[in-house]
């Protein structure tokens, strides 16, 4: 299942971690059919001296990196990105200008999960969305 890293200001992430995680996961479920029970989020809180960004971003600025198996359509990934912008604004109060998202896809054989190589796993969820 996708591994998601969220980078942001330490103080903001401390206040908003749960709503950000819930929003990201719900978007993944709706756009890419992520299984409900599979949530792999890592928050990387950064102190101001270690998080330099343009002046047109606020203290709510976050970077979301999504690493997942290849196989989703371009339309499905665009749908995910659009949902993230919209729902993070609505539910977490983070303006679209304060969100940057990257998606990195790799072949299943490049993953190790639950003691197996990714292309040898029995998956609970769909990848071809």
FILO-305978 format. One record per atom (N, C-alpha, C): residue number from 1; atom name; x negated, y, z negated. Coordinates in nm, 3 decimals, decimal comma, always signed. Layout:
BEGIN
+------+------+---------+---------+---------+
! loke ! fiti !      c1 !      c2 !      c3 !
+------+------+---------+---------+---------+
!  NUM !   CA !       X !       Y !       Z !
...
+------+------+---------+---------+---------+
//
This chain:
BEGIN
+------+------+---------+---------+---------+
! loke ! fiti !      c1 !      c2 !      c3 !
+------+------+---------+---------+---------+
!    1 !    N !  -0,083 !  -0,117 !  +0,000 !
!    1 !   CA !  +0,000 !  +0,000 !  +0,000 !
!    1 !    C !  -0,088 !  +0,124 !  +0,000 !
!    2 !    N !  -0,034 !  +0,233 !  +0,046 !
!    2 !   CA !  -0,114 !  +0,355 !  +0,057 !
!    2 !    C !  -0,175 !  +0,398 !  -0,077 !
!    3 !    N !  -0,296 !  +0,448 !  -0,068 !
!    3 !   CA !  -0,365 !  +0,509 !  -0,181 !
!    3 !    C !  -0,358 !  +0,659 !  -0,160 !
!    4 !    N !  -0,315 !  +0,733 !  -0,261 !
!    4 !   CA !  -0,295 !  +0,877 !  -0,246 !
!    4 !    C !  -0,375 !  +0,952 !  -0,352 !
!    5 !    N !  -0,453 !  +1,049 !  -0,305 !
!    5 !   CA !  -0,529 !  +1,137 !  -0,393 !
!    5 !    C !  -0,470 !  +1,276 !  -0,384 !
!    6 !    N !  -0,454 !  +1,339 !  -0,500 !
!    6 !   CA !  -0,402 !  +1,475 !  -0,507 !
!    6 !    C !  -0,505 !  +1,560 !  -0,581 !
!    7 !    N !  -0,562 !  +1,657 !  -0,511 !
!    7 !   CA !  -0,659 !  +1,748 !  -0,570 !
!    7 !    C !  -0,588 !  +1,880 !  -0,599 !
!    8 !    N !  -0,623 !  +1,943 !  -0,710 !
!    8 !   CA !  -0,565 !  +2,073 !  -0,741 !
!    8 !    C !  -0,626 !  +2,132 !  -0,865 !
!    9 !    N !  -0,581 !  +2,254 !  -0,899 !
!    9 !   CA !  -0,626 !  +2,319 !  -1,021 !
!    9 !    C !  -0,586 !  +2,236 !  -1,142 !
!   10 !    N !  -0,681 !  +2,214 !  -1,230 !
!   10 !   CA !  -0,658 !  +2,129 !  -1,347 !
!   10 !    C !  -0,536 !  +2,173 !  -1,428 !
!   11 !    N !  -0,525 !  +2,302 !  -1,454 !
!   11 !   CA !  -0,414 !  +2,349 !  -1,538 !
!   11 !    C !  -0,279 !  +2,329 !  -1,468 !
!   12 !    N !  -0,274 !  +2,353 !  -1,339 !
!   12 !   CA !  -0,148 !  +2,334 !  -1,265 !
!   12 !    C !  -0,111 !  +2,185 !  -1,259 !
!   13 !    N !  -0,208 !  +2,099 !  -1,229 !
!   13 !   CA !  -0,178 !  +1,956 !  -1,222 !
!   13 !    C !  -0,132 !  +1,901 !  -1,356 !
!   14 !    N !  -0,188 !  +1,951 !  -1,464 !
!   14 !   CA !  -0,147 !  +1,904 !  -1,597 !
!   14 !    C !  +0,001 !  +1,933 !  -1,621 !
!   15 !    N !  +0,049 !  +2,047 !  -1,572 !
!   15 !   CA !  +0,189 !  +2,085 !  -1,591 !
!   15 !    C !  +0,283 !  +2,017 !  -1,491 !
!   16 !    N !  +0,232 !  +1,980 !  -1,375 !
!   16 !   CA !  +0,319 !  +1,941 !  -1,264 !
!   16 !    C !  +0,297 !  +1,799 !  -1,212 !
!   17 !    N !  +0,210 !  +1,724 !  -1,277 !
!   17 !   CA !  +0,172 !  +1,592 !  -1,228 !
!   17 !    C !  +0,291 !  +1,501 !  -1,198 !
!   18 !    N !  +0,383 !  +1,491 !  -1,291 !
!   18 !   CA !  +0,494 !  +1,395 !  -1,274 !
!   18 !    C !  +0,586 !  +1,433 !  -1,158 !
!   19 !    N !  +0,622 !  +1,558 !  -1,149 !
!   19 !   CA !  +0,712 !  +1,600 !  -1,040 !
!   19 !    C !  +0,643 !  +1,587 !  -0,904 !
!   20 !    N !  +0,514 !  +1,615 !  -0,898 !
!   20 !   CA !  +0,440 !  +1,598 !  -0,773 !
!   20 !    C !  +0,436 !  +1,451 !  -0,735 !
!   21 !    N !  +0,402 !  +1,365 !  -0,829 !
!   21 !   CA !  +0,396 !  +1,221 !  -0,803 !
!   21 !    C !  +0,532 !  +1,167 !  -0,759 !
!   22 !    N !  +0,637 !  +1,204 !  -0,832 !
!   22 !   CA !  +0,772 !  +1,157 !  -0,797 !
!   22 !    C !  +0,812 !  +1,203 !  -0,657 !
!   23 !    N !  +0,780 !  +1,327 !  -0,624 !
!   23 !   CA !  +0,816 !  +1,383 !  -0,494 !
!   23 !    C !  +0,740 !  +1,314 !  -0,382 !
!   24 !    N !  +0,611 !  +1,297 !  -0,400 !
!   24 !   CA !  +0,530 !  +1,230 !  -0,297 !
!   24 !    C !  +0,580 !  +1,088 !  -0,275 !
!   25 !    N !  +0,606 !  +1,018 !  -0,383 !
!   25 !   CA !  +0,650 !  +0,878 !  -0,370 !
!   25 !    C !  +0,786 !  +0,870 !  -0,300 !
!   26 !    N !  +0,879 !  +0,956 !  -0,336 !
!   26 !   CA !  +1,011 !  +0,955 !  -0,272 !
!   26 !    C !  +0,999 !  +0,985 !  -0,122 !
!   27 !    N !  +0,910 !  +1,076 !  -0,086 !
!   27 !   CA !  +0,889 !  +1,106 !  +0,056 !
!   27 !    C !  +0,833 !  +0,984 !  +0,130 !
!   28 !    N !  +0,740 !  +0,914 !  +0,066 !
!   28 !   CA !  +0,684 !  +0,793 !  +0,126 !
!   28 !    C !  +0,789 !  +0,684 !  +0,145 !
!   29 !    N !  +0,877 !  +0,671 !  +0,048 !
!   29 !   CA !  +0,985 !  +0,573 !  +0,059 !
!   29 !    C !  +1,077 !  +0,609 !  +0,175 !
!   30 !    N !  +1,115 !  +0,736 !  +0,183 !
!   30 !   CA !  +1,210 !  +0,779 !  +0,286 !
!   30 !    C !  +1,150 !  +0,781 !  +0,427 !
!   31 !    N !  +1,025 !  +0,823 !  +0,439 !
!   31 !   CA !  +0,965 !  +0,838 !  +0,572 !
!   31 !    C !  +0,895 !  +0,712 !  +0,623 !
!   32 !    N !  +0,831 !  +0,638 !  +0,531 !
!   32 !   CA !  +0,748 !  +0,526 !  +0,574 !
!   32 !    C !  +0,785 !  +0,393 !  +0,510 !
!   33 !    N !  +0,898 !  +0,390 !  +0,442 !
!   33 !   CA !  +0,947 !  +0,267 !  +0,379 !
!   33 !    C !  +0,849 !  +0,211 !  +0,276 !
!   34 !    N !  +0,782 !  +0,299 !  +0,199 !
!   34 !   CA !  +0,697 !  +0,251 !  +0,090 !
!   34 !    C !  +0,785 !  +0,172 !  -0,006 !
!   35 !    N !  +0,736 !  +0,060 !  -0,058 !
!   35 !   CA !  +0,814 !  -0,012 !  -0,160 !
!   35 !    C !  +0,829 !  +0,074 !  -0,286 !
!   36 !    N !  +0,946 !  +0,070 !  -0,344 !
!   36 !   CA !  +0,977 !  +0,150 !  -0,462 !
!   36 !    C !  +0,877 !  +0,127 !  -0,575 !
!   37 !    N !  +0,838 !  +0,002 !  -0,598 !
!   37 !   CA !  +0,754 !  -0,032 !  -0,712 !
!   37 !    C !  +0,604 !  -0,012 !  -0,687 !
!   38 !    N !  +0,566 !  +0,026 !  -0,565 !
!   38 !   CA !  +0,424 !  +0,041 !  -0,532 !
!   38 !    C !  +0,386 !  +0,188 !  -0,527 !
!   39 !    N !  +0,328 !  +0,237 !  -0,636 !
!   39 !   CA !  +0,285 !  +0,377 !  -0,643 !
!   39 !    C !  +0,138 !  +0,377 !  -0,685 !
!   40 !    N !  +0,053 !  +0,428 !  -0,598 !
!   40 !   CA !  -0,090 !  +0,436 !  -0,624 !
!   40 !    C !  -0,135 !  +0,581 !  -0,604 !
!   41 !    N !  -0,125 !  +0,661 !  -0,708 !
!   41 !   CA !  -0,161 !  +0,803 !  -0,701 !
!   41 !    C !  -0,277 !  +0,830 !  -0,796 !
!   42 !    N !  -0,373 !  +0,907 !  -0,749 !
!   42 !   CA !  -0,484 !  +0,951 !  -0,832 !
!   42 !    C !  -0,489 !  +1,103 !  -0,826 !
!   43 !    N !  -0,480 !  +1,163 !  -0,942 !
!   43 !   CA !  -0,488 !  +1,308 !  -0,951 !
!   43 !    C !  -0,631 !  +1,347 !  -0,985 !
!   44 !    N !  -0,684 !  +1,440 !  -0,909 !
!   44 !   CA !  -0,819 !  +1,489 !  -0,931 !
!   44 !    C !  -0,809 !  +1,636 !  -0,971 !
!   45 !    N !  -0,808 !  +1,660 !  -1,103 !
!   45 !   CA !  -0,797 !  +1,799 !  -1,150 !
!   45 !    C !  -0,933 !  +1,868 !  -1,141 !
!   46 !    N !  -0,931 !  +1,987 !  -1,086 !
!   46 !   CA !  -1,055 !  +2,062 !  -1,067 !
!   46 !    C !  -1,049 !  +2,193 !  -1,144 !
!   47 !    N !  -1,158 !  +2,225 !  -1,211 !
!   47 !   CA !  -1,170 !  +2,353 !  -1,278 !
!   47 !    C !  -1,193 !  +2,460 !  -1,171 !
!   48 !    N !  -1,154 !  +2,583 !  -1,198 !
!   48 !   CA !  -1,163 !  +2,689 !  -1,096 !
!   48 !    C !  -1,301 !  +2,701 !  -1,031 !
!   49 !    N !  -1,406 !  +2,682 !  -1,107 !
!   49 !   CA !  -1,540 !  +2,695 !  -1,048 !
!   49 !    C !  -1,574 !  +2,582 !  -0,951 !
!   50 !    N !  -1,495 !  +2,475 !  -0,953 !
!   50 !   CA !  -1,518 !  +2,360 !  -0,864 !
!   50 !    C !  -1,412 !  +2,345 !  -0,756 !
!   51 !    N !  -1,324 !  +2,444 !  -0,744 !
!   51 !   CA !  -1,216 !  +2,437 !  -0,646 !
!   51 !    C !  -1,204 !  +2,573 !  -0,578 !
!   52 !    N !  -1,276 !  +2,587 !  -0,470 !
!   52 !   CA !  -1,282 !  +2,713 !  -0,398 !
!   52 !    C !  -1,192 !  +2,702 !  -0,276 !
!   53 !    N !  -1,102 !  +2,799 !  -0,261 !
!   53 !   CA !  -1,007 !  +2,797 !  -0,150 !
!   53 !    C !  -0,976 !  +2,940 !  -0,109 !
!   54 !    N !  -0,915 !  +2,958 !  +0,008 !
!   54 !   CA !  -0,888 !  +3,093 !  +0,060 !
!   54 !    C !  -0,798 !  +3,175 !  -0,032 !
!   55 !    N !  -0,809 !  +3,305 !  -0,024 !
!   55 !   CA !  -0,734 !  +3,395 !  -0,110 !
!   55 !    C !  -0,584 !  +3,396 !  -0,079 !
!   56 !    N !  -0,543 !  +3,341 !  +0,035 !
!   56 !   CA !  -0,399 !  +3,337 !  +0,065 !
!   56 !    C !  -0,331 !  +3,213 !  +0,007 !
!   57 !    N !  -0,403 !  +3,136 !  -0,076 !
!   57 !   CA !  -0,345 !  +3,023 !  -0,148 !
!   57 !    C !  -0,327 !  +3,065 !  -0,294 !
!   58 !    N !  -0,232 !  +3,000 !  -0,362 !
!   58 !   CA !  -0,208 !  +3,035 !  -0,502 !
!   58 !    C !  -0,272 !  +2,930 !  -0,593 !
!   59 !    N !  -0,253 !  +2,946 !  -0,722 !
!   59 !   CA !  -0,307 !  +2,848 !  -0,818 !
!   59 !    C !  -0,235 !  +2,713 !  -0,807 !
!   60 !    N !  -0,127 !  +2,708 !  -0,729 !
!   60 !   CA !  -0,054 !  +2,582 !  -0,706 !
!   60 !    C !  -0,107 !  +2,505 !  -0,584 !
!   61 !    N !  -0,209 !  +2,557 !  -0,520 !
!   61 !   CA !  -0,265 !  +2,493 !  -0,401 !
!   61 !    C !  -0,309 !  +2,350 !  -0,431 !
!   62 !    N !  -0,263 !  +2,255 !  -0,348 !
!   62 !   CA !  -0,302 !  +2,115 !  -0,363 !
!   62 !    C !  -0,343 !  +2,057 !  -0,228 !
!   63 !    N !  -0,428 !  +1,957 !  -0,234 !
!   63 !   CA !  -0,469 !  +1,881 !  -0,116 !
!   63 !    C !  -0,426 !  +1,737 !  -0,141 !
!   64 !    N !  -0,353 !  +1,681 !  -0,045 !
!   64 !   CA !  -0,305 !  +1,543 !  -0,056 !
!   64 !    C !  -0,376 !  +1,462 !  +0,052 !
!   65 !    N !  -0,446 !  +1,357 !  +0,010 !
!   65 !   CA !  -0,512 !  +1,265 !  +0,103 !
!   65 !    C !  -0,443 !  +1,129 !  +0,092 !
!   66 !    N !  -0,394 !  +1,080 !  +0,205 !
!   66 !   CA !  -0,323 !  +0,952 !  +0,208 !
!   66 !    C !  -0,405 !  +0,855 !  +0,291 !
!   67 !    N !  -0,444 !  +0,745 !  +0,230 !
!   67 !   CA !  -0,518 !  +0,640 !  +0,298 !
!   67 !    C !  -0,428 !  +0,518 !  +0,305 !
!   68 !    N !  -0,408 !  +0,465 !  +0,429 !
!   68 !   CA !  -0,315 !  +0,353 !  +0,443 !
!   68 !    C !  -0,352 !  +0,267 !  +0,563 !
!   69 !    N !  -0,291 !  +0,148 !  +0,567 !
!   69 !   CA !  -0,306 !  +0,060 !  +0,682 !
!   69 !    C !  -0,256 !  +0,130 !  +0,807 !
!   70 !    N !  -0,317 !  +0,102 !  +0,921 !
!   70 !   CA !  -0,265 !  +0,155 !  +1,047 !
!   70 !    C !  -0,135 !  +0,081 !  +1,083 !
!   71 !    N !  -0,054 !  +0,145 !  +1,165 !
!   71 !   CA !  +0,065 !  +0,079 !  +1,213 !
!   71 !    C !  +0,191 !  +0,165 !  +1,214 !
!   72 !    N !  +0,189 !  +0,278 !  +1,147 !
!   72 !   CA !  +0,308 !  +0,365 !  +1,150 !
!   72 !    C !  +0,306 !  +0,449 !  +1,277 !
!   73 !    N !  +0,423 !  +0,486 !  +1,324 !
!   73 !   CA !  +0,431 !  +0,567 !  +1,444 !
!   73 !    C !  +0,393 !  +0,712 !  +1,414 !
!   74 !    N !  +0,358 !  +0,784 !  +1,518 !
!   74 !   CA !  +0,328 !  +0,926 !  +1,504 !
!   74 !    C !  +0,450 !  +0,998 !  +1,449 !
!   75 !    N !  +0,568 !  +0,966 !  +1,500 !
!   75 !   CA !  +0,690 !  +1,032 !  +1,452 !
!   75 !    C !  +0,712 !  +1,007 !  +1,303 !
!   76 !    N !  +0,688 !  +0,885 !  +1,257 !
!   76 !   CA !  +0,707 !  +0,854 !  +1,115 !
!   76 !    C !  +0,609 !  +0,934 !  +1,028 !
!   77 !    N !  +0,485 !  +0,947 !  +1,072 !
!   77 !   CA !  +0,386 !  +1,023 !  +0,996 !
!   77 !    C !  +0,420 !  +1,173 !  +0,995 !
!   78 !    N !  +0,466 !  +1,225 !  +1,107 !
!   78 !   CA !  +0,509 !  +1,365 !  +1,111 !
!   78 !    C !  +0,628 !  +1,387 !  +1,019 !
!   79 !    N !  +0,719 !  +1,290 !  +1,018 !
!   79 !   CA !  +0,835 !  +1,299 !  +0,929 !
!   79 !    C !  +0,789 !  +1,305 !  +0,783 !
!   80 !    N !  +0,692 !  +1,222 !  +0,747 !
!   80 !   CA !  +0,637 !  +1,224 !  +0,611 !
!   80 !    C !  +0,580 !  +1,362 !  +0,578 !
!   81 !    N !  +0,500 !  +1,416 !  +0,667 !
!   81 !   CA !  +0,437 !  +1,546 !  +0,642 !
!   81 !    C !  +0,543 !  +1,654 !  +0,625 !
!   82 !    N !  +0,642 !  +1,655 !  +0,711 !
!   82 !   CA !  +0,749 !  +1,756 !  +0,701 !
!   82 !    C !  +0,827 !  +1,741 !  +0,571 !
!   83 !    N !  +0,857 !  +1,616 !  +0,532 !
!   83 !   CA !  +0,926 !  +1,593 !  +0,405 !
!   83 !    C !  +0,844 !  +1,644 !  +0,287 !
!   84 !    N !  +0,714 !  +1,617 !  +0,290 !
!   84 !   CA !  +0,627 !  +1,662 !  +0,181 !
!   84 !    C !  +0,630 !  +1,814 !  +0,168 !
!   85 !    N !  +0,616 !  +1,885 !  +0,280 !
!   85 !   CA !  +0,622 !  +2,032 !  +0,274 !
!   85 !    C !  +0,755 !  +2,078 !  +0,215 !
!   86 !    N !  +0,863 !  +2,024 !  +0,265 !
!   86 !   CA !  +0,996 !  +2,067 !  +0,224 !
!   86 !    C !  +1,025 !  +2,033 !  +0,077 !
!   87 !    N !  +1,004 !  +1,909 !  +0,040 !
!   87 !   CA !  +1,041 !  +1,866 !  -0,095 !
!   87 !    C !  +0,947 !  +1,917 !  -0,202 !
!   88 !    N !  +0,818 !  +1,929 !  -0,171 !
!   88 !   CA !  +0,728 !  +1,987 !  -0,271 !
!   88 !    C !  +0,766 !  +2,131 !  -0,300 !
!   89 !    N !  +0,815 !  +2,201 !  -0,199 !
!   89 !   CA !  +0,864 !  +2,338 !  -0,221 !
!   89 !    C !  +0,990 !  +2,337 !  -0,306 !
!   90 !    N !  +1,086 !  +2,253 !  -0,268 !
!   90 !   CA !  +1,215 !  +2,249 !  -0,338 !
!   90 !    C !  +1,203 !  +2,195 !  -0,480 !
!   91 !    N !  +1,128 !  +2,086 !  -0,498 !
!   91 !   CA !  +1,129 !  +2,015 !  -0,625 !
!   91 !    C !  +1,015 !  +2,052 !  -0,718 !
!   92 !    N !  +0,903 !  +2,097 !  -0,663 !
!   92 !   CA !  +0,788 !  +2,129 !  -0,747 !
!   92 !    C !  +0,750 !  +2,276 !  -0,741 !
!   93 !    N !  +0,820 !  +2,354 !  -0,658 !
!   93 !   CA !  +0,791 !  +2,496 !  -0,648 !
!   93 !    C !  +0,658 !  +2,528 !  -0,584 !
!   94 !    N !  +0,611 !  +2,438 !  -0,496 !
!   94 !   CA !  +0,483 !  +2,459 !  -0,428 !
!   94 !    C !  +0,512 !  +2,500 !  -0,284 !
!   95 !    N !  +0,477 !  +2,622 !  -0,248 !
!   95 !   CA !  +0,502 !  +2,672 !  -0,113 !
!   95 !    C !  +0,425 !  +2,589 !  -0,010 !
!   96 !    N !  +0,481 !  +2,579 !  +0,109 !
!   96 !   CA !  +0,417 !  +2,502 !  +0,216 !
!   96 !    C !  +0,274 !  +2,551 !  +0,242 !
!   97 !    N !  +0,251 !  +2,680 !  +0,228 !
!   97 !   CA !  +0,117 !  +2,735 !  +0,247 !
!   97 !    C !  +0,017 !  +2,682 !  +0,144 !
!   98 !    N !  +0,067 !  +2,631 !  +0,033 !
!   98 !   CA !  -0,018 !  +2,579 !  -0,074 !
!   98 !    C !  -0,035 !  +2,427 !  -0,069 !
!   99 !    N !  +0,003 !  +2,365 !  +0,041 !
!   99 !   CA !  -0,009 !  +2,219 !  +0,054 !
!   99 !    C !  -0,087 !  +2,187 !  +0,180 !
!  100 !    N !  -0,190 !  +2,105 !  +0,166 !
!  100 !   CA !  -0,261 !  +2,051 !  +0,282 !
!  100 !    C !  -0,259 !  +1,900 !  +0,270 !
!  101 !    N !  -0,237 !  +1,834 !  +0,383 !
!  101 !   CA !  -0,217 !  +1,689 !  +0,385 !
!  101 !    C !  -0,305 !  +1,629 !  +0,493 !
!  102 !    N !  -0,374 !  +1,522 !  +0,459 !
!  102 !   CA !  -0,442 !  +1,443 !  +0,561 !
!  102 !    C !  -0,401 !  +1,297 !  +0,544 !
!  103 !    N !  -0,387 !  +1,231 !  +0,657 !
!  103 !   CA !  -0,356 !  +1,088 !  +0,659 !
!  103 !    C !  -0,470 !  +1,017 !  +0,729 !
!  104 !    N !  -0,530 !  +0,919 !  +0,662 !
!  104 !   CA !  -0,636 !  +0,838 !  +0,721 !
!  104 !    C !  -0,585 !  +0,694 !  +0,727 !
!  105 !    N !  -0,587 !  +0,638 !  +0,847 !
!  105 !   CA !  -0,542 !  +0,501 !  +0,864 !
!  105 !    C !  -0,661 !  +0,412 !  +0,898 !
!  106 !    N !  -0,661 !  +0,294 !  +0,840 !
!  106 !   CA !  -0,766 !  +0,198 !  +0,871 !
!  106 !    C !  -0,704 !  +0,062 !  +0,899 !
!  107 !    N !  -0,777 !  -0,020 !  +0,970 !
!  107 !   CA !  -0,732 !  -0,156 !  +0,998 !
!  107 !    C !  -0,720 !  -0,233 !  +0,867 !
!  108 !    N !  -0,626 !  -0,325 !  +0,864 !
!  108 !   CA !  -0,606 !  -0,404 !  +0,742 !
!  108 !    C !  -0,732 !  -0,481 !  +0,703 !
!  109 !    N !  -0,810 !  -0,525 !  +0,801 !
!  109 !   CA !  -0,929 !  -0,603 !  +0,767 !
!  109 !    C !  -1,037 !  -0,519 !  +0,697 !
!  110 !    N !  -1,017 !  -0,388 !  +0,689 !
!  110 !   CA !  -1,111 !  -0,301 !  +0,618 !
!  110 !    C !  -1,070 !  -0,275 !  +0,473 !
!  111 !    N !  -0,967 !  -0,342 !  +0,424 !
!  111 !   CA !  -0,918 !  -0,325 !  +0,288 !
!  111 !    C !  -0,939 !  -0,454 !  +0,209 !
!  112 !    N !  -0,963 !  -0,438 !  +0,080 !
!  112 !   CA !  -0,961 !  -0,549 !  -0,013 !
!  112 !    C !  -0,855 !  -0,522 !  -0,117 !
!  113 !    N !  -0,756 !  -0,611 !  -0,129 !
!  113 !   CA !  -0,642 !  -0,589 !  -0,217 !
!  113 !    C !  -0,606 !  -0,720 !  -0,287 !
!  114 !    N !  -0,591 !  -0,717 !  -0,419 !
!  114 !   CA !  -0,549 !  -0,833 !  -0,498 !
!  114 !    C !  -0,632 !  -0,959 !  -0,467 !
!  115 !    N !  -0,762 !  -0,939 !  -0,448 !
!  115 !   CA !  -0,852 !  -1,051 !  -0,426 !
!  115 !    C !  -0,852 !  -1,105 !  -0,285 !
!  116 !    N !  -0,791 !  -1,033 !  -0,191 !
!  116 !   CA !  -0,785 !  -1,079 !  -0,052 !
!  116 !    C !  -0,823 !  -0,965 !  +0,042 !
!  117 !    N !  -0,860 !  -1,005 !  +0,162 !
!  117 !   CA !  -0,881 !  -0,907 !  +0,268 !
!  117 !    C !  -0,742 !  -0,865 !  +0,316 !
!  118 !    N !  -0,725 !  -0,738 !  +0,347 !
!  118 !   CA !  -0,594 !  -0,682 !  +0,379 !
!  118 !    C !  -0,518 !  -0,755 !  +0,487 !
!  119 !    N !  -0,586 !  -0,805 !  +0,589 !
!  119 !   CA !  -0,513 !  -0,873 !  +0,696 !
!  119 !    C !  -0,472 !  -1,016 !  +0,660 !
!  120 !    N !  -0,508 !  -1,060 !  +0,539 !
!  120 !   CA !  -0,468 !  -1,192 !  +0,490 !
!  120 !    C !  -0,358 !  -1,183 !  +0,384 !
!  121 !    N !  -0,310 !  -1,063 !  +0,358 !
!  121 !   CA !  -0,208 !  -1,042 !  +0,254 !
!  121 !    C !  -0,068 !  -1,069 !  +0,305 !
!  122 !    N !  +0,016 !  -1,115 !  +0,215 !
!  122 !   CA !  +0,161 !  -1,119 !  +0,238 !
!  122 !    C !  +0,213 !  -0,986 !  +0,184 !
!  123 !    N !  +0,265 !  -0,901 !  +0,270 !
!  123 !   CA !  +0,310 !  -0,770 !  +0,227 !
!  123 !    C !  +0,458 !  -0,768 !  +0,196 !
!  124 !    N !  +0,496 !  -0,691 !  +0,094 !
!  124 !   CA !  +0,635 !  -0,676 !  +0,056 !
!  124 !    C !  +0,706 !  -0,571 !  +0,139 !
!  125 !    N !  +0,632 !  -0,477 !  +0,194 !
!  125 !   CA !  +0,692 !  -0,366 !  +0,266 !
!  125 !    C !  +0,657 !  -0,368 !  +0,413 !
!  126 !    N !  +0,730 !  -0,286 !  +0,489 !
!  126 !   CA !  +0,708 !  -0,274 !  +0,632 !
!  126 !    C !  +0,596 !  -0,174 !  +0,660 !
!  127 !    N !  +0,519 !  -0,203 !  +0,760 !
!  127 !   CA !  +0,418 !  -0,107 !  +0,806 !
!  127 !    C !  +0,461 !  -0,048 !  +0,939 !
!  128 !    N !  +0,524 !  -0,126 !  +1,022 !
!  128 !   CA !  +0,568 !  -0,078 !  +1,152 !
!  128 !    C !  +0,696 !  +0,002 !  +1,138 !
!  129 !    N !  +0,680 !  +0,129 !  +1,106 !
!  129 !   CA !  +0,795 !  +0,219 !  +1,086 !
!  129 !    C !  +0,790 !  +0,326 !  +1,192 !
+------+------+---------+---------+---------+
//
